[in-house]
């Protein structure tokens, strides 16, 4: 199949514009095999805390399905004190706060449970059954907050799934857990066992019998969390998110070994991307999935009706104290 860049496609089609009005069927025949799923270059580095883009679309879409919370970046560092990775409080930024999102879920829920894994040319892709899946599993990071439970922090780099993997020593159980904000994306180093050493609570992990890995999953179809400690102790991490041929791949478990355990053949499906809010369309050879289009914050500040924050949210105690202190300082400055 012919493959063109966006410019190449435009140059290719220009000579046929006149023909189109005369012979539409002929033109469609000529372009039907052209790949027009324009992939954007992989982000060289993602800084979750610098607020370089507007997440207004995330704020608006997710608000009805959960609660937005404004917290300080220092709070994130305190909650994620264990393990290596990027630090929030060490950065000298204008805005010391960030918005995180808590979904409305049933007791015992955790990320990357309701859905299934598909094997693709981008590695293992998580197809979510959660209503918010298109947003929160391909962007950003999750962590199990001691104060709020499982919460999600927005990010602007797309990946098939932001997870760390474990495989037990006998290959009979396979596990994964959401990467938290300590996992910093860099196209040069990726995210691997070597540069991401955060130790999650054993209960955070999702484990399945490897033979069931390709099935539709839910809370009732995973291994009980009571078995997680033994499985974590007798397994090895195999985290491997990296940039390959200008795409981010979630490599994880070896597909050949998975096929041996499941007795199933995993078709390596091709990913195609489109804009919008639709759910993924899964075919026998390809999957069509949506990508976000982000505006830089510097580009939207002067536009009307740009809020660039949730319309409704609650503030952490630390944020309330910080804002109260700022207000007191302004009043004192005004009197002076």
Backbone torsions as a table, in degrees:
resi	resn	phi	psi	omega
1	UNK	NA	137.4	178.9
2	UNK	-68.4	143.3	178.6
3	UNK	-131.5	128.2	-174.7
4	UNK	-125.9	150.7	166.8
5	UNK	-74.6	172.5	179.8
6	UNK	-60.1	-45.2	179.5
7	UNK	-64.2	-42.0	179.7
8	UNK	-61.3	-38.0	179.5
9	UNK	-64.9	-43.2	-179.9
10	UNK	-61.8	-45.6	179.0
11	UNK	-62.1	-35.5	-179.5
12	UNK	-66.6	-41.1	-171.0
13	UNK	-84.1	-21.2	-175.8
14	UNK	-52.7	-46.5	-177.8
15	UNK	-61.7	-16.0	-174.1
16	UNK	-99.4	-0.5	-176.6
17	UNK	-61.8	-43.7	179.1
18	UNK	-64.3	-40.5	-178.7
19	UNK	-62.4	-32.6	-173.7
20	UNK	-55.3	-44.4	-178.6
21	UNK	-65.8	-23.8	-177.7
22	UNK	-94.7	-33.9	-172.5
23	UNK	-147.9	78.1	-176.9
24	UNK	-61.3	-44.1	-177.6
25	UNK	-61.0	-37.7	-179.9
26	UNK	-64.1	-41.9	180.0
27	UNK	-65.3	-46.2	-179.9
28	UNK	-60.1	-35.1	178.6
29	UNK	-64.8	-37.1	-177.4
30	UNK	-72.4	-31.0	-173.9
31	UNK	-104.7	2.2	-172.4
32	UNK	-65.4	-25.8	-178.0
33	UNK	-97.8	11.5	-180.0
34	UNK	-87.8	133.7	176.3
35	UNK	-77.4	109.6	-179.6
36	UNK	-113.0	20.2	175.1
37	UNK	-87.4	86.8	-172.3
38	UNK	-70.1	112.5	178.1
39	UNK	-88.3	134.9	175.9
40	UNK	-83.5	151.2	179.8
41	UNK	-59.8	150.0	177.9
42	UNK	-66.6	138.3	175.1
43	UNK	-62.5	130.1	178.9
44	UNK	-65.7	-36.0	-178.9
45	UNK	-157.0	144.1	178.8
46	UNK	-118.3	121.6	176.1
47	UNK	-108.0	99.7	-172.8
48	UNK	-63.9	-25.8	-169.4
49	UNK	-102.2	-1.0	-175.6
50	UNK	-88.7	-6.5	175.1
51	UNK	53.9	50.1	-177.1
52	UNK	-85.4	-17.5	-179.9
53	UNK	-126.3	163.7	177.5
54	UNK	-88.2	129.0	176.3
55	UNK	-103.3	25.5	-175.7
56	UNK	-57.9	-37.7	179.4
57	UNK	-62.4	-39.1	175.9
58	UNK	-63.7	-46.0	-178.9
59	UNK	-57.2	-46.5	-175.4
60	UNK	-69.4	-44.8	-175.1
61	UNK	-69.4	-40.0	-173.1
62	UNK	-85.4	-19.3	-176.2
63	UNK	-53.0	-44.8	-178.5
64	UNK	-69.1	-14.0	-174.1
65	UNK	-109.2	12.0	-179.6
66	UNK	177.1	-157.2	-175.2
67	UNK	-133.2	131.4	174.2
68	UNK	-88.9	140.4	-177.7
69	UNK	-130.8	131.0	175.3
70	UNK	-94.9	121.5	179.2
71	UNK	-129.8	166.7	176.6
72	UNK	-85.6	155.6	178.7
73	UNK	-68.1	-29.1	176.2
74	UNK	-63.6	-33.5	178.3
75	UNK	-63.3	-36.4	178.7
76	UNK	-65.0	-45.0	178.3
77	UNK	-59.4	-40.5	-179.2
78	UNK	-66.9	-39.4	-179.7
79	UNK	-73.8	-26.4	-179.1
80	UNK	-112.0	44.3	-174.2
81	UNK	-66.9	-28.5	-178.6
82	UNK	-82.1	147.8	174.2
83	UNK	87.3	164.5	-179.4
84	UNK	-94.9	161.9	178.7
85	UNK	147.7	-170.0	-175.8
86	UNK	-72.7	147.7	-179.5
87	UNK	-109.8	143.3	-179.8
88	UNK	-93.3	-47.9	-172.1
89	UNK	-67.8	-20.2	-178.2
90	UNK	-78.3	-11.0	-177.1
91	UNK	-86.0	138.5	177.1
92	UNK	-93.6	87.7	-177.8
93	UNK	-116.9	157.9	-178.8
94	UNK	-67.7	-37.0	-177.0
95	UNK	-106.8	112.2	-178.4
96	UNK	-83.5	4.2	-176.7
97	UNK	-117.4	167.0	178.2
98	UNK	-151.1	154.3	177.9
99	UNK	-99.3	132.0	174.0
100	UNK	-120.6	161.2	-173.9
101	UNK	-124.9	132.7	177.1
102	UNK	-112.2	117.9	-177.9
103	UNK	-74.9	155.5	172.6
104	UNK	-85.2	105.9	-173.9
105	UNK	-135.5	167.9	177.5
106	UNK	-79.2	163.1	179.1
107	UNK	-61.7	140.2	178.3
108	UNK	86.3	-0.4	-179.8
109	UNK	-71.7	150.3	169.5
110	UNK	-148.9	161.7	-175.8
111	UNK	-65.5	155.7	176.7
112	UNK	59.3	45.1	177.0
113	UNK	-115.4	-45.5	-176.4
114	UNK	-92.9	100.8	-178.8
115	UNK	156.0	-153.6	179.0
116	UNK	-154.5	162.4	178.1
117	UNK	-98.4	136.0	174.0
118	UNK	-120.0	140.6	178.3
119	UNK	-92.5	125.9	-172.7
120	UNK	-136.2	179.4	175.2
121	UNK	-73.4	-2.3	171.6
122	UNK	-108.2	17.5	-177.4
123	UNK	85.8	-150.3	-176.3
124	UNK	-81.4	118.9	-179.0
125	UNK	-105.4	131.1	176.8
126	UNK	-89.5	121.1	174.5
127	UNK	-101.4	109.7	-171.6
128	UNK	-89.1	145.7	171.1
129	UNK	-95.9	-9.5	176.4
130	UNK	-70.1	146.1	-176.0
131	UNK	-61.5	-28.6	-176.6
132	UNK	-98.3	12.1	-170.2
133	UNK	-59.0	-38.7	-177.7
134	UNK	-60.0	-27.2	-176.8
135	UNK	-91.0	-53.8	-164.2
136	UNK	-87.8	-10.3	-179.2
137	UNK	-103.7	-14.5	176.3
138	UNK	-106.1	-9.3	178.6
139	UNK	-132.7	153.2	170.1
140	UNK	73.4	-168.2	-176.3
141	UNK	-138.1	154.1	177.2
142	UNK	-114.7	153.6	163.9
143	UNK	-154.8	157.5	-178.6
144	UNK	-91.8	94.2	-175.5
145	UNK	-73.8	132.9	175.5
146	UNK	-59.6	-27.0	-177.9
147	UNK	-89.6	-38.6	-168.7
148	UNK	-118.1	-7.9	-172.1
149	UNK	83.7	-158.1	-177.8
150	UNK	-67.4	125.5	179.9
151	UNK	-133.3	157.1	-177.0
152	UNK	-121.5	137.3	177.3
153	UNK	-112.6	127.1	-176.9
154	UNK	-61.5	150.4	172.7
155	UNK	-144.4	165.8	-175.1
156	UNK	-115.4	3.0	178.5
157	UNK	-102.1	128.3	-178.6
158	UNK	-84.1	139.1	172.0
159	UNK	-143.0	157.5	178.9
160	UNK	-60.2	-32.5	175.2
161	UNK	-172.3	134.5	178.4
162	UNK	-95.7	81.9	-176.2
163	UNK	-136.1	157.7	168.3
164	UNK	-106.7	146.6	-174.5
165	UNK	-115.5	154.8	169.8
166	UNK	-138.1	142.6	175.6
167	UNK	-128.1	127.8	-177.1
168	UNK	-72.0	163.1	-169.8
169	UNK	-63.5	-23.3	178.6
170	UNK	-96.4	-4.6	-179.2
171	UNK	74.5	11.9	-176.7
172	UNK	-88.2	-19.5	179.3
173	UNK	-131.0	141.7	-179.9
174	UNK	-127.2	136.2	-177.6
175	UNK	-133.9	160.0	176.8
176	UNK	-150.6	158.1	177.5
177	UNK	-147.9	147.5	-179.7
178	UNK	-64.1	136.1	172.5
179	UNK	-71.3	139.0	179.3
180	UNK	-98.4	179.4	-176.3
181	UNK	-61.3	-11.9	174.6
182	UNK	-67.5	-20.2	-179.2
183	UNK	-82.2	103.3	-177.0
184	UNK	-95.0	126.7	179.3
185	UNK	-81.7	129.4	170.8
186	UNK	-140.4	129.8	-177.8
187	UNK	-67.3	-21.6	179.7
188	UNK	-75.9	-40.6	-175.1
189	UNK	-108.6	-17.3	-175.2
190	UNK	63.6	-159.0	174.0
191	UNK	-128.0	112.9	-173.0
192	UNK	-135.3	178.7	175.8
193	UNK	-59.1	-28.8	-174.5
194	UNK	-76.3	-34.2	-175.4
195	UNK	-113.7	4.4	175.5
196	UNK	-134.8	104.7	-173.3
197	UNK	-119.2	24.4	-179.3
198	UNK	-65.5	135.8	-179.0
199	UNK	-101.7	103.6	176.9
200	UNK	-73.1	156.3	169.2
201	UNK	-60.1	143.3	-179.7
202	UNK	-55.9	-37.0	-176.8
203	UNK	-67.4	-19.7	-179.0
204	UNK	-69.9	-25.0	-173.5
205	UNK	-72.8	151.0	172.1
206	UNK	-110.7	120.1	178.1
207	UNK	-118.5	144.3	173.1
208	UNK	-133.3	157.3	167.3
209	UNK	-65.0	130.8	-173.7
210	UNK	-56.0	-32.0	178.9
211	UNK	-63.8	-19.3	-179.6
212	UNK	-102.5	9.6	-171.8
213	UNK	-60.2	-34.9	-176.6
214	UNK	-86.1	3.6	-176.4
215	UNK	-85.0	165.9	168.3
216	UNK	-67.9	129.7	-174.0
217	UNK	-113.0	156.4	175.0
218	UNK	-157.8	175.9	-178.4
219	UNK	-56.3	-35.1	-177.7
220	UNK	-80.7	-6.4	-175.5
221	UNK	-116.9	20.9	174.6
222	UNK	-116.1	167.0	179.6
223	UNK	-66.5	140.5	179.2
224	UNK	-58.4	138.9	-179.8
225	UNK	-59.8	-21.6	178.4
226	UNK	-64.2	-19.6	179.3
227	UNK	-94.9	-4.4	-173.0
228	UNK	-63.7	-39.8	-177.0
229	UNK	-59.8	-45.9	178.6
230	UNK	-64.4	-38.7	-179.6
231	UNK	-69.1	-38.8	177.5
232	UNK	-64.5	-42.5	-178.4
233	UNK	-65.8	-27.4	-176.6
234	UNK	-112.0	34.6	179.0
235	UNK	-140.4	166.3	-179.9
236	UNK	-122.7	145.6	177.6
237	UNK	-76.2	141.3	179.2
238	UNK	-134.4	38.0	-178.3
239	UNK	-66.0	132.4	-177.4
240	UNK	-160.2	81.6	170.1
241	UNK	-102.1	126.1	-177.5
242	UNK	-150.8	166.7	175.9
243	UNK	-93.5	123.3	178.7
244	UNK	-133.4	123.7	179.9
245	UNK	51.9	42.8	175.7
246	UNK	65.2	27.5	171.9
247	UNK	-135.7	154.6	176.0
248	UNK	-89.7	127.0	-179.9
249	UNK	-115.6	138.1	175.5
250	UNK	-105.1	92.5	-169.8
251	UNK	-76.4	-56.1	174.0
252	UNK	56.5	-137.6	-175.3
253	UNK	-69.1	147.3	179.0
254	UNK	-67.7	122.6	-175.6
255	UNK	-64.0	-32.3	179.8
256	UNK	-64.6	-42.9	178.5
257	UNK	-67.5	-36.5	176.9
258	UNK	-63.5	-42.2	179.6
259	UNK	-63.5	-36.5	177.9
260	UNK	-64.2	-40.8	-177.6
261	UNK	-76.4	-36.1	-176.7
262	UNK	-88.0	-22.8	-174.5
263	UNK	73.1	16.4	-179.1
264	UNK	-118.1	151.6	174.7
265	UNK	-96.6	125.9	179.1
266	UNK	-97.8	111.9	176.7
267	UNK	-68.9	128.4	177.9
268	UNK	-79.6	93.7	-173.2
269	UNK	-82.6	147.7	179.9
270	UNK	-88.3	135.3	177.0
271	UNK	-91.7	136.2	170.9
272	UNK	-126.0	145.9	-173.1
273	UNK	-116.6	147.4	174.5
274	UNK	-144.5	161.3	177.0
275	UNK	-85.1	156.1	176.1
276	UNK	130.8	-163.4	-177.2
277	UNK	-124.9	10.3	-175.9
278	UNK	-71.7	155.4	173.6
279	UNK	-70.9	162.1	179.5
280	UNK	-62.8	140.8	175.4
281	UNK	-105.7	115.4	-173.2
282	UNK	-103.4	118.4	175.7
283	UNK	-108.6	-176.3	-179.1
284	UNK	-73.4	-27.0	-177.4
285	UNK	-122.1	-14.1	-178.0
286	UNK	-148.0	161.3	177.2
287	UNK	-129.2	128.8	175.9
288	UNK	-100.1	123.8	-174.3
289	UNK	-134.2	152.2	-176.1
290	UNK	-90.2	152.0	172.8
291	UNK	-126.2	149.0	178.0
292	UNK	-79.8	153.3	171.9
293	UNK	-116.4	108.0	-174.8
294	UNK	-93.9	142.8	171.1
295	UNK	-99.4	138.5	174.5
296	UNK	-67.7	142.9	-177.4
297	UNK	-60.6	-34.0	179.9
298	UNK	-66.6	-21.3	-178.1
299	UNK	-88.5	-16.2	-174.9
300	UNK	-111.2	-5.0	-174.7
301	UNK	-61.9	-32.4	-176.4
302	UNK	-95.1	-3.0	-179.8
303	UNK	-79.9	147.5	179.1
304	UNK	-72.9	150.5	174.9
305	UNK	65.7	16.7	174.3
306	UNK	-91.3	114.4	-177.4
307	UNK	-90.4	-45.9	-179.7
308	UNK	58.8	34.6	171.2
309	UNK	-165.8	159.8	177.9
310	UNK	-61.0	144.1	178.1
311	UNK	-70.0	-25.7	178.5
312	UNK	-139.0	129.0	179.4
313	UNK	-160.7	162.5	174.8
314	UNK	-110.3	159.1	-178.3
315	UNK	-108.1	142.3	173.5
316	UNK	-69.2	162.6	178.7
317	UNK	-59.6	-37.7	179.1
318	UNK	-63.9	-40.8	178.7
319	UNK	-65.9	-43.3	179.7
320	UNK	-59.9	-42.4	178.8
321	UNK	-65.7	-39.5	179.9
322	UNK	-64.0	-44.1	-179.8
323	UNK	-67.6	-37.6	177.6
324	UNK	-64.2	-39.5	178.4
325	UNK	-65.7	-41.8	178.1
326	UNK	-62.1	-42.6	-179.1
327	UNK	-62.7	-42.4	178.0
328	UNK	-62.7	-38.6	179.1
329	UNK	-65.2	-40.4	179.8
330	UNK	-65.2	-40.7	-179.9
331	UNK	-64.0	-41.9	179.3
332	UNK	-65.4	-39.7	179.2
333	UNK	-64.3	-35.3	-179.9
334	UNK	-68.0	-35.4	179.1
335	UNK	-71.2	-33.1	-179.4
336	UNK	-71.0	NA	NA
